[in-house]
Amino acid sequence: MRRTRPWRSTAAGLATVALLAAAIPAAHAVTAPAPPTGTGATAARTATVTLITGDVVDARVAPDGRILSAAPRPVDSADHPAAVWQDGTRTYVFPQGVEKLVDAGLVDAQLFDIGGLVADGYDDAHSATVPVIVEYGGGRAPRTASPGTRTTATLDSIGGAGLAVAKDTAADAWQDLTPVKASARSSGGVAKIWLDAKVRGSATGAPPTPTVPLTGAGAAHKAGLDGSGVKVAVLDTGADADHPDLAGRITRTKVFVNGQDAQDRTGHGTHTASTIAGTGAASGGRYAGMAPGAGLLVGKVLGDDGSGTLSGIVSGMEWAVAEGAKIVSMSLGADGATSCAGPDVEAVQRLSDQALFVIAAGNASLRGTVSTPGCAPSALTVGAVDRHNETAPFSSRGPSVDGINAKPDIASQGVDVVAARAGGRGAQAYQSMSGTSMATPHVAGGAALLLQQHPGLAPARLKALLTSSAEDTDAPVLDQGAGPMDVAHAISQPVTGQPNALMGDFAYPQAGLEPVEKAITLTNATDKDVTLTLAVRDVRGDDGSRVRGFAAPARTRIRVPAHGTADAPVRIDPAVKLGAGAYGTLTGRLVGTGAHGVRVTVPFGAHLEVPSADLTVKGLDRHGDPAASPSAFQLFDDHRDTAMRYTLGYPDAGSTTIRVPLGTYALSALIMTRDEPGNIGSVASVSQLYRPEVTVSGDTTVTLDARAAERIAWDTERASRPNGFAIGLTYGLDGTGRLLAGYATSVPSYAKAIYAQPVRHAEKATFLASARQTAPLARFTSGGGRVLDSLPVQKATEFDGKGTAEVVAIGKGTDADFAAHDLTGKVALVDAGTGGGNAYTWDPAAAKAGAAGVLAAVPDSEGRFQITGPEGGVPQATITWDDALTLKAEAARSGSAKVGWSGTASARSPYVYNLAVVSKEAIRPGTQRVRDSGLAVTDARYHVQQAGGDATYWSDVQVGLPGMPAVWAGGTTLPLRAPQQRTEFFTPSGSEGLTWTTLMRRDLGPNSGTAYDGPREVRRGKSTAYWYKSPYGPVRNTYSAALMTRDSNRLSFTVAPFGDAGGHDSTAARNDYGTRQLLVNGEPQAMVSGIFELPQATADVTYRQTWRRPASAADRTGLAYSTAWDFRSGAADQGAQRLLVPVLDLPSDLRNSRPAGETTTVGVGAVVDGADGPVSLADVEVQYSYGDQATTDAVTDWRVADVRRSHGTWRATVPGDAPAGTFVHLRVTLTDGHGARVDQTMVRAYEVR
């Protein structure tokens, strides 16, 4: 049995994805492609992310970094589930076996945070490696490096190293890097692994009044203290060493960011460094720092973009200590941490006996957001206050992100802080910035003054001196720690105590617990005894409410001897009655006052568990066996706005125990049932179990039995079978679009069915199930009449049509085995064990032997299995070992065995059903009777770019509901042989807001280019879709994003690299190349971070975009285009810009060709981005050219086409005098009556046959 606390608990959504290895009539009036509707209302881009495990994720990313969809690609594995969990705005993809390592704290969840990886530039377009930090067992690295890795940093303080893991070999490296069991760690194996994540500065960035005087530093200066002789390290963005305020103050610099120098180009590091030790030379001393005599060590750990890696930061910390720094100022913090753990936290803890680490609390403003490394217990963590010592609204509140450590420890000035500006001189020498980044160097500078006064003071004592002398305040400890720093008080402070001691951790129930006494040790550094009157103040609950009776001094007076210590006992009563929100982290301050103004402040904390109980969830599969991974359950608590997800049956089969607050929950589970009892074989079905109300008033056990679920199926008008499913639900969606949680499971084609437990009343839940169904696949029957339990080999050619052949058992399937048997026209039966090759090697060997196909079975195995093979080639399928034994037995009895098959390969299916059922506040399984007339019907036409032969495309469809990311409607990517015209059916969207997105890939390799249609809502009726039809050029985005958007004077763009004549936007494929240029009033403009700046006044704007791809046998048409948009834009023209998008209708066939000698009439029109319907054009010019050129600039011999307008429709005529085997290029120039113009050149618009 496992007892666990969730690391994921917030407003959340979940998707669990199981992966596998996985002629046109003459020209007519031109109409605009249907305007897209549905979700995706903002500009988005695509990103590919290779994970540390080698798994590849395709994502669509919104401009604010949100992941709109995250789809793990098929991999070479038969059963490779991956869980996709959306936690607030973060989307995690956990491949099989990873989640338990994350739950155990051995693997960093940020390695699977898709949005975070993209934001940090770790997607495949920007990084060829995955940067990680590993901690080795026994604190020592192995003698040999892991394959495919390169050491980027040696981190002795944590017994680890920074590594760059090559993405192309990440799967192999992961086998070596996977953290080992605790018993094996002493040998130098990997004990933990983290993402070497980007860490950013904590500024938010006014009155010109200085803030240093508000800290009491003036009293120290009058006492002759200026930090002289003290080394302070600043780990930040570097510094402007030539700034007048820093001239001569920096003694050493070192850079921990690849490819950069120590110069500060963001201003952050210069600002913090001058707050510590700036001389104020540029202001006559007005803006001098806290300790202008201190020596600065500047470590550039944050790059010119304001971010740095964890390994660089840890290396900087080690360097600072090695250089003799006694104070290390770190105005930085990590985003997205869910626990106070990581290499930076460990480094703080291990190095804090040599230096005091002063670290920013962060700028998240909310409770429980003090992240790494500031949450480290030994760190002096700094919150921000304004000039009135009120907590700054942006300052992160405690406790630490995992709710354990009471933080911050102290506060200081962090609002509108004036300090040196990087590169600034004269009147521009200073700038005002706000953030805990600004508060931190105030405290670091204050520490330098005190260390000058008390040379040799240990870091822990220095920390206590600063906190114990803080200004008196009634602000919550979780806001300001001890209180605002008071250097004037600190330089005469006689008695100190260590801050934020944990006074107890009390599990529920606390009623009946006796009060306990916990001592806070006070230290007197003076030559005289000090007598203090003790009081406990500012005791507050977790929600900030004041609490009475929880803590009080056990003694009201205490004498602290000279140069000695005394224990001040505090009485804690855990049984005190609390409000519901007060449970959690309770804090207070022990305040001691004495003669001559002595005041000692020591903040403390305690943890009282929320009224809780153990909830045990047991799962049974459809065999009645305990459910096993990847089964999982979700717990929804809409009263606390939390959703939690747990694996079911790890580490104990079928049972998971969690500790939860008392209350009522909704409980949902997805239970996987495999082929055979005992969790043997492939996943045969997935069952949705749901309990709308589970009341936890004490220890509770809930059993979820998949046998209570009923089958969900679709009875279609045309014969079909499922080729994958999706099943899931959303929970808590209200009228504002707010979603507490949502999840769905994409179920691959090897699963035979999905099930759901009937629920009449499922308040706040909306249930979703979907399937992709094609014409029935080939069904195999032995000569003796046994129906074989088969699965197609993924990616390989499927058996198609009807056939019968002799089966020949050839052994393990080596090349020699194939060559040793007469296989002409026969089916080879392979014992697919070790030493016999695989589907990739069987294919050429079978082809060489003339075999009709391959059937493979794993010796002595139970259940089905699925493998991946090469695209095309000899048909292949897998069968069970029992089936293989039957065939061998039939051969032994009669001297030979035969197998027959009948069915349609999915790539040749003349129709595809994309079906869904959505039910609100109820779950209704059963068979859905589907008639074609009740569906949205698409006549889908798939074109090819080559002159002869067929092409294999790969088709996926995503289904979505409001408030949740789209997921695969079926868990298997389906092949499609083109050219092909087929009928595609979709369940209409209805009132539930169901959306569909169709994706097409030309191959399954990396960077193959993906074409999209949607997400869009669909309606009952008929439509036509043209895929990969030439000519190519830019199109309106099918996900509703504007091509160009003006926000104030900033122009952003989301123009897809390629679009086909059917209006489908596409990502770039490997070897594609594009350029873009913006001109304002004829002058070229520079692009910064994907943004162009526009003038306030109305201006003439030209945007040019050119893309091309190399010619090949598979790419003969649609090779290149160049588009130039002319439009006018001014301050009043906010939002989508008026761009004319050409729409051309060519009467080409499915091979994008026209017969020689025939005149071609081209329909010419346009749509306006951001508007519906066609545009009334004022003028249309069309030119054409012949030849085999492959780039826009190579086409020079342009001829003017005859263009006519009739009844609002423009048509151009291209003569039929081009010889067969050549290509026709087109150029159009369109203008409307609103000042918009577009000039577009399209290379190889069609081929002449």
KAGI-V109871 format. One record per backbone hydrogen bond with DSSP energy under -1.0 kcal/mol. CO is the residue of the C=O (numbers start at 1). NH is the residue of the N-H. E is the energy in kcal/mol with one decimal. If there is no record, write none. Layout:
CO NH E
CO NH E
This chain:
2 657 -1.9
4 659 -1.2
11 88 -1.9
13 86 -5.5
15 84 -3.3
16 746 -2.0
17 82 -3.2
19 80 -1.9
20 75 -3.3
43 63 -1.3
45 61 -3.8
47 59 -3.1
48 124 -3.5
49 57 -2.8
51 54 -2.1
55 51 -3.3
56 73 -3.3
57 49 -2.8
58 71 -3.4
59 47 -2.6
60 68 -2.8
60 69 -1.1
61 45 -2.3
62 65 -2.2
66 62 -3.0
69 60 -2.0
71 58 -2.5
75 22 -2.1
75 77 -2.4
77 21 -2.9
80 19 -1.2
81 96 -1.2
82 17 -3.1
83 94 -4.1
84 15 -5.7
85 92 -3.1
86 13 -4.8
87 90 -2.2
90 87 -3.1
91 114 -2.3
92 85 -2.3
94 83 -2.8
95 98 -2.1
98 102 -2.1
99 103 -2.8
100 104 -1.5
101 106 -2.3
101 107 -1.2
102 105 -1.6
106 193 -1.9
108 111 -1.6
109 112 -2.2
110 113 -1.0
112 93 -2.2
112 114 -1.0
113 117 -2.7
114 118 -2.3
115 119 -2.7
116 120 -2.0
117 122 -3.2
118 121 -1.6
123 126 -1.4
123 127 -1.7
128 167 -2.6
130 165 -2.4
131 196 -2.6
132 163 -2.9
133 194 -3.2
134 161 -2.1
135 191 -3.3
135 192 -1.6
136 139 -2.0
137 140 -1.0
146 149 -1.4
148 166 -2.9
150 164 -2.8
153 162 -3.0
155 158 -1.1
155 160 -2.5
159 136 -2.4
160 155 -2.1
161 134 -2.7
162 152 -3.1
162 153 -1.4
163 132 -2.9
164 150 -1.7
165 130 -2.6
166 169 -1.0
167 170 -1.2
169 173 -2.3
170 174 -2.9
171 175 -1.0
173 177 -2.1
174 178 -2.1
181 184 -1.8
182 185 -1.4
185 188 -1.6
189 137 -3.7
190 180 -2.4
192 135 -2.4
193 108 -2.3
194 133 -2.5
195 197 -2.3
199 308 -1.7
200 333 -1.9
202 437 -2.1
211 214 -1.0
212 215 -1.8
213 216 -1.2
215 487 -2.9
217 221 -2.3
218 222 -2.4
219 223 -1.2
220 225 -2.7
221 224 -1.8
226 293 -3.3
227 230 -1.9
230 295 -2.4
231 326 -1.8
231 327 -1.2
232 297 -2.4
233 329 -3.4
234 299 -2.2
236 301 -1.8
236 302 -2.6
239 241 -1.3
240 243 -1.8
243 246 -1.7
243 247 -1.1
245 279 -2.2
246 249 -2.2
249 296 -2.9
252 298 -2.7
254 300 -2.8
257 260 -1.4
262 239 -1.7
267 271 -1.8
268 272 -2.2
269 273 -2.7
270 274 -2.3
271 275 -1.4
272 276 -1.4
273 277 -2.7
274 278 -2.0
275 290 -2.7
276 291 -3.8
278 289 -3.3
280 283 -1.9
280 285 -3.5
283 286 -1.4
285 288 -1.5
291 294 -2.2
295 232 -2.9
296 251 -2.6
296 252 -1.1
297 234 -3.3
298 254 -1.9
299 236 -1.9
299 301 -1.3
300 256 -3.1
303 306 -2.3
306 201 -1.3
307 303 -3.6
308 199 -3.0
309 313 -2.1
310 314 -2.9
311 315 -2.5
312 316 -2.2
313 317 -2.3
314 318 -2.4
315 319 -2.5
316 320 -2.6
317 321 -2.0
318 322 -2.5
319 323 -2.0
320 325 -2.4
321 324 -1.6
326 356 -2.7
327 233 -2.9
328 358 -2.9
329 235 -2.4
330 332 -1.5
330 360 -2.1
333 200 -1.8
339 341 -1.9
342 346 -2.5
343 347 -2.2
344 348 -2.0
345 349 -2.3
346 350 -2.3
347 351 -2.1
348 352 -1.2
351 354 -2.1
351 355 -1.2
356 328 -2.9
357 380 -2.9
358 330 -2.9
359 382 -2.4
362 396 -2.6
366 397 -2.0
370 401 -1.9
371 375 -1.5
372 334 -2.9
373 376 -2.0
376 379 -1.2
380 359 -1.9
381 409 -2.1
381 410 -1.8
382 361 -2.5
383 412 -1.7
384 392 -2.6
385 414 -2.4
386 389 -2.1
390 386 -2.2
392 395 -1.1
394 365 -1.5
397 369 -2.2
398 368 -1.5
399 370 -1.2
400 403 -3.1
405 400 -2.3
409 482 -2.6
410 383 -2.6
411 485 -2.8
412 385 -2.4
414 435 -2.9
417 433 -2.3
419 431 -2.5
421 424 -2.1
425 428 -2.2
426 429 -1.6
429 421 -2.9
431 419 -2.1
433 417 -2.9
434 204 -5.3
435 438 -1.2
435 439 -1.3
436 440 -2.1
439 443 -1.5
440 444 -2.5
441 445 -2.6
442 446 -2.2
443 447 -2.5
444 448 -1.7
445 449 -1.8
446 450 -1.9
447 451 -2.4
448 452 -1.9
449 453 -1.6
450 454 -2.3
454 457 -1.8
458 462 -2.5
459 463 -2.5
460 464 -2.2
461 465 -2.3
462 466 -1.9
463 467 -2.2
464 468 -2.8
467 470 -1.5
468 601 -1.8
476 479 -1.7
476 480 -2.2
477 481 -2.8
478 398 -3.0
480 483 -1.7
483 411 -1.8
484 471 -3.2
486 490 -2.0
487 491 -2.1
489 492 -1.2
490 493 -1.4
494 525 -2.4
496 523 -2.8
501 605 -2.5
504 607 -2.9
506 609 -2.8
510 513 -2.4
516 572 -3.5
518 570 -2.9
520 568 -2.9
522 566 -2.1
523 496 -2.2
526 563 -1.1
530 560 -3.4
532 558 -2.1
533 593 -2.1
535 591 -3.2
537 589 -2.5
539 547 -2.2
540 587 -2.0
541 544 -2.0
545 541 -3.2
550 573 -2.7
552 571 -3.5
556 534 -3.0
558 532 -2.9
560 530 -2.4
561 564 -1.8
564 524 -2.9
566 522 -3.2
568 520 -2.1
569 554 -2.6
570 518 -2.6
571 552 -1.7
572 516 -2.7
573 576 -1.4
579 582 -1.5
582 542 -2.1
584 608 -2.7
586 606 -2.5
587 540 -2.5
588 604 -2.7
589 537 -2.9
590 602 -2.5
591 535 -1.7
592 600 -3.1
593 533 -3.1
595 598 -1.2
598 594 -2.3
600 592 -2.8
602 590 -2.8
603 500 -2.0
604 588 -1.9
605 503 -3.7
606 586 -3.0
607 506 -3.2
608 584 -1.5
611 662 -3.1
613 660 -2.6
614 700 -2.8
615 658 -2.5
616 702 -3.0
617 656 -2.0
618 704 -3.3
619 627 -2.7
620 706 -2.8
621 624 -2.0
625 621 -3.0
627 654 -1.7
628 631 -2.1
631 648 -2.7
632 670 -2.6
633 646 -2.4
634 668 -2.4
635 644 -2.5
636 666 -2.0
637 642 -2.4
642 637 -2.7
644 635 -2.8
646 633 -2.3
652 655 -1.6
654 619 -2.2
656 617 -2.9
658 615 -3.3
660 613 -2.3
663 696 -3.3
665 694 -2.8
666 636 -2.9
667 691 -3.4
668 634 -3.3
669 689 -2.8
670 632 -1.8
671 687 -2.3
673 684 -2.8
673 685 -1.8
676 680 -1.8
680 676 -2.8
682 675 -1.6
684 752 -2.5
684 753 -1.3
685 673 -2.4
686 755 -2.6
687 671 -2.4
688 757 -2.5
689 669 -2.7
691 667 -2.9
694 665 -2.4
696 663 -1.8
700 616 -3.2
702 618 -3.1
704 620 -2.6
705 708 -2.1
706 709 -1.6
710 756 -2.6
711 926 -1.2
713 928 -3.4
715 930 -3.0
721 774 -1.9
724 772 -2.0
725 747 -3.1
726 770 -2.9
727 745 -3.1
728 768 -3.0
729 743 -2.6
730 766 -2.3
731 740 -1.0
731 741 -2.0
734 737 -2.0
738 734 -1.6
740 12 -2.7
741 731 -3.5
742 14 -9.9
743 729 -1.7
744 16 -3.6
745 727 -1.8
746 18 -2.2
747 725 -2.6
747 971 -2.1
748 751 -1.6
753 686 -1.2
754 712 -2.5
755 688 -2.4
756 710 -3.1
759 923 -2.8
762 765 -2.2
764 732 -2.7
765 921 -3.8
766 730 -2.2
767 919 -1.9
768 728 -2.5
769 917 -2.7
770 726 -2.0
771 915 -2.8
772 723 -3.6
773 913 -3.3
774 721 -2.5
776 904 -3.2
779 902 -1.0
780 788 -2.4
781 900 -2.7
782 785 -2.3
786 782 -3.0
788 790 -1.2
791 878 -3.1
793 796 -1.0
794 869 -3.1
797 876 -2.0
801 903 -1.1
803 901 -2.7
805 899 -2.5
806 827 -3.0
808 829 -2.9
811 831 -3.4
814 818 -2.0
815 819 -2.3
816 820 -1.7
818 821 -1.1
823 826 -2.5
826 852 -3.1
826 853 -1.0
827 808 -2.7
828 855 -3.0
829 810 -2.2
830 832 -1.1
830 857 -2.3
831 833 -2.4
838 842 -2.8
839 843 -1.4
841 845 -1.4
842 846 -3.2
843 847 -2.5
844 848 -2.5
845 849 -1.6
846 851 -2.6
847 850 -1.1
850 825 -2.8
853 828 -2.4
854 877 -1.9
855 830 -2.8
856 879 -2.7
857 832 -3.0
858 861 -1.5
867 794 -2.3
875 854 -1.9
876 793 -1.5
877 856 -1.8
878 791 -2.0
880 884 -2.1
881 885 -2.5
882 886 -1.9
883 887 -2.2
884 888 -2.4
885 889 -2.5
886 890 -2.5
887 891 -2.1
888 892 -2.1
889 893 -2.0
890 894 -2.2
891 895 -2.0
897 807 -3.4
898 783 -2.1
899 805 -2.3
900 781 -2.4
901 803 -2.1
902 779 -2.0
903 801 -2.7
905 908 -1.9
907 977 -2.2
910 983 -2.2
912 985 -2.9
913 773 -2.7
914 987 -1.7
915 771 -2.3
917 769 -1.8
919 767 -3.2
921 762 -2.3
923 759 -2.0
926 713 -2.0
928 715 -3.1
931 934 -1.7
932 935 -1.8
935 1021 -1.4
936 986 -2.2
937 1023 -1.9
938 940 -1.2
938 984 -2.7
939 1025 -2.3
940 982 -2.4
941 1027 -3.0
942 980 -1.5
951 978 -3.3
953 976 -2.2
954 1001 -2.5
955 974 -2.4
956 999 -2.9
957 969 -3.2
958 997 -2.2
959 967 -2.3
960 995 -2.2
961 964 -1.8
967 959 -2.9
974 955 -3.6
976 953 -3.1
978 951 -2.9
980 942 -3.2
982 940 -2.3
983 912 -2.0
984 938 -3.0
985 914 -2.5
986 936 -2.8
989 994 -1.1
995 960 -2.0
996 1016 -2.0
997 958 -3.1
998 1013 -1.8
999 956 -2.5
1000 1011 -2.8
1001 954 -2.9
1007 1070 -3.3
1010 1067 -2.2
1011 1000 -2.3
1013 998 -2.4
1016 996 -2.4
1018 989 -2.8
1021 937 -3.7
1023 939 -3.1
1025 941 -2.8
1027 943 -2.7
1029 1061 -2.9
1037 1040 -1.2
1043 1054 -3.0
1044 1137 -2.1
1045 1052 -2.5
1046 1135 -3.0
1047 1050 -2.1
1049 1094 -3.3
1050 1047 -2.8
1051 1092 -2.4
1052 1045 -2.6
1058 1066 -2.6
1059 1033 -2.3
1060 1063 -2.0
1064 1060 -1.4
1065 1012 -2.9
1066 1058 -1.5
1069 1072 -2.2
1073 1108 -2.1
1075 1106 -2.3
1077 1104 -2.9
1078 1085 -2.5
1079 1102 -2.5
1080 1083 -1.9
1083 1080 -2.5
1088 1091 -1.4
1091 1088 -2.6
1092 1051 -3.4
1096 1131 -1.8
1099 1129 -2.1
1100 1081 -3.3
1101 1127 -2.4
1102 1079 -2.8
1103 1125 -3.0
1104 1077 -2.0
1105 1123 -2.9
1106 1075 -2.4
1107 1121 -2.2
1108 1073 -2.5
1115 1112 -2.2
1119 1109 -1.9
1120 1243 -2.5
1121 1107 -2.0
1122 1241 -2.8
1123 1105 -2.7
1124 1239 -2.2
1125 1103 -2.2
1126 1237 -2.4
1127 1101 -3.2
1129 1099 -2.3
1130 1133 -1.9
1132 1134 -1.4
1135 1046 -2.6
1137 1139 -1.2
1139 1169 -2.0
1141 1167 -1.9
1143 1165 -2.0
1145 1163 -2.2
1146 1148 -1.7
1149 1152 -2.1
1150 944 -2.3
1152 1247 -2.3
1153 1149 -2.1
1154 1249 -2.8
1155 1158 -1.3
1160 1214 -3.0
1162 1212 -2.7
1163 1145 -2.5
1165 1143 -2.8
1166 1175 -2.0
1167 1141 -3.1
1168 1171 -2.2
1179 1231 -1.8
1181 1229 -2.4
1182 1201 -2.8
1183 1227 -2.4
1184 1199 -2.6
1185 1225 -3.1
1187 1223 -1.2
1192 1195 -1.1
1196 1198 -1.8
1199 1184 -2.5
1202 1213 -2.4
1204 1211 -2.9
1206 1209 -1.7
1209 1206 -2.7
1210 1164 -2.4
1211 1204 -2.9
1212 1162 -3.2
1214 1160 -2.8
1216 1157 -1.1
1219 1222 -1.4
1222 1248 -3.1
1223 1187 -1.7
1224 1245 -1.8
1224 1246 -1.2
1225 1185 -1.7
1226 1242 -3.5
1227 1183 -2.9
1228 1240 -2.8
1229 1181 -2.3
1230 1238 -2.3
1231 1178 -2.2
1231 1179 -1.5
1236 1232 -1.9
1237 1126 -3.1
1238 1230 -2.5
1239 1124 -2.4
1240 1228 -2.5
1241 1122 -2.0
1242 1226 -2.3
1244 1118 -2.6
1246 1224 -2.6
1247 1154 -2.6
1248 1221 -3.6
